């Protein structure tokens, strides 16, 4: 099995999902957050410099720990009830910054901008035309009082 450089936190990682979507470069902290949140599955393929090929995420001990698939330990939670689970905030920001989210958000805002323009321009010209029309009527000699 390949091993990355001695400090995995300093490595840049890439992820390949089964649907063909690729993400990266990502730091190890983002991968840990996604693994803790269930967004990075042990079967997802990952790669970093030093690997000769893509390998399942479960093969990186620093990501899931060495006991992946081993019998569960004590049932004591890793964090206090009611506290924010470790890695949750990091995984949320990672999801927001993902290319797919940004692509969809950009399209939604683009459509909203076009609709706003389509509605605003006629309203502006209609209002201007009405004001000009009122001024013409008021200035016309037959309508003066």
BELTA-V639928 format. One record per helix or strand of 3 or more residues. SS is the DSSP state (2 for helix, 1 for strand). FROM is the first residue (numbers start at 1). LEN is the number of residues. Records with the same first field share a line. If there is no record, write none. Layout:
BEGIN
SS: FROM-LEN  FROM-LEN
END
This chain:
BEGIN
2: 8-3  28-10  57-3  61-4  88-9  99-41  141-3
1: 12-5  22-6  45-4
END
